[in-house]
């Protein structure tokens, strides 16, 4: 019984070691990426605060553009609906004018 438990413990330890190594590699990769970004900022003579301020400004500008796009799409949809409604009203007007003409003809025949 103890021998079987020891095998399970060894497997669990190996599994944990693999997970720890994967986490270490991930941290190392992230650190390398951050170091690369810091070097790029330094090359542009920017510090992190300036970069964050610019990034926030870009986000605000993107949000404003997206809002204008949404409004434009909404207005285009409204305009298309109004055009369709206008077409229906024109057709209805033509039908009413035709009925009026027929009615006037009938009244003229009666009188």
C-alpha positions, -999 to +999 in steps of 0.1 A: +000+000+000+028+025+008+046+016-023+016+026-044+011+059-026+048+067-031+043+063-069+013+086-068+033+112-048+062+110-073+038+115-102+021+145-084+056+160-077+066+156-114+034+172-125+039+201-101+075+205-114+062+206-150+037+233-140+063+253-121+087+252-150+059+263-174+051+292-151+088+301-149+090+301-187+059+322-190+073+347-165+106+348-183+089+354-216+067+382-201+098+398-186+117+397-219+087+412-236+085+440-210+122+447-213+118+450-250+090+475-246+110+495-221+139+497-246+115+508-273+102+535-250+137+547-241+146+548-278+116+571-283+127+592-253+094+583-235+088+571-200+061+547-189+038+575-177+040+593-210+033+560-228+003+553-206-010+588-212-007+584-250-023+549-248-052+564-229-056+592-254-055+566-282-082+546-264-104+578-260-099+586-297-108+551-308-139+552-285-150+585-301-145+571-336-165+540-327-193+561-313-194+582-344-194+551-365-223+537-345-243+569-349-235+569-386-247+534-391-278+542-370-285+573-391-280+553-423-305+527-411-330+555-402-324+572-436-330+539-454-362+533-434-374+568-443-366+563-480-387+531-479-416+548-461-413+577-486-416+552-515-447+536-499-463+570-494-456+580-530-473+548-541-502+554-518-505+590-532-506+577-567-533+552-558-553+579-541-549+602-572-561+574-594-591+568-572-599+605-572-597+606-610-620+576-612-644+592-587-644+625-607-651+605-639-680+587-622-694+620-608-692+636-642-711+607-658-738+610-631-743+647-636 
